[in-house]
Amino acid sequence: MWVVDWTLPARVALSRLHWLDAARIDEAVERFAKAGEGDFYRLPEDDAVTLRMRVGSYRVRLTRDVRERVLRIWWVYRV
């Protein structure tokens, strides 16, 4: 199990979304933290710890700190 750390920019971005979309995104992040499930990808320019998660028409940028078991959520945006 991972600890989820929402950065300030991610919290602000999430707070600006419709509450149903925000809840769906939060649920997807928590599911990944608990069970490792999710729709992820990495772009060629991303470093080894950066992931992008698809949640409907939204993307969540996050990093994994394997040593501390922390998922740090950096940004939520719509594509």
C-alpha positions in Angstrom: 0.0 0.0 0.0 1.2 3.5 -0.9 0.6 6.8 0.8 -0.9 9.4 -1.5 0.5 13.0 -1.3 -1.4 15.6 -3.3 0.7 18.6 -4.0 -0.8 22.1 -3.9 -1.1 22.4 -7.7 -2.8 19.0 -7.9 -5.2 19.9 -5.1 -6.1 23.2 -6.8 -6.6 21.5 -10.2 -8.8 18.9 -8.6 -10.9 21.4 -6.7 -11.7 23.3 -9.9 -13.3 20.2 -11.5 -16.9 19.1 -11.3 -17.3 17.1 -8.1 -18.2 13.9 -9.9 -15.0 14.1 -12.0 -12.9 14.9 -9.0 -14.4 12.0 -7.1 -13.7 9.6 -10.0 -10.1 10.8 -10.2 -9.6 10.5 -6.4 -11.0 7.0 -6.5 -8.7 5.9 -9.3 -5.6 7.3 -7.5 -6.7 5.5 -4.2 -7.3 2.3 -6.2 -3.7 2.5 -7.5 -2.3 3.2 -4.1 -4.1 0.2 -2.6 -4.2 -2.4 -5.3 -1.7 -1.2 -8.0 -4.6 -1.0 -10.5 -4.9 1.7 -13.1 -4.5 2.8 -16.7 -1.0 4.2 -16.9 1.6 5.2 -19.4 4.9 6.9 -19.6 6.1 9.2 -22.4 9.6 8.9 -23.8 10.6 12.2 -22.1 9.4 11.1 -18.7 11.9 10.0 -16.1 11.8 6.5 -14.5 9.7 7.5 -11.6 7.0 9.6 -13.4 3.7 8.0 -14.5 0.7 9.4 -16.2 -2.7 7.9 -15.3 -5.7 7.9 -17.6 -9.0 8.6 -15.8 -11.6 9.2 -18.6 -10.7 12.4 -20.4 -8.4 13.5 -17.5 -4.7 12.7 -16.9 -3.0 12.5 -13.5 0.8 13.1 -13.4 2.5 11.4 -10.5 5.8 10.2 -9.2 6.5 7.1 -7.1 9.0 7.2 -4.2 9.6 3.5 -3.8 11.7 3.9 -0.7 9.1 5.8 1.3 6.1 4.2 -0.6 4.7 7.6 -1.5 2.7 8.5 -4.6 3.1 12.2 -5.2 0.4 13.7 -7.3 1.7 16.7 -9.2 -1.0 17.7 -11.6 -4.5 16.8 -12.9 -5.5 18.0 -16.4 -8.0 17.4 -19.1 -7.0 16.2 -22.6 
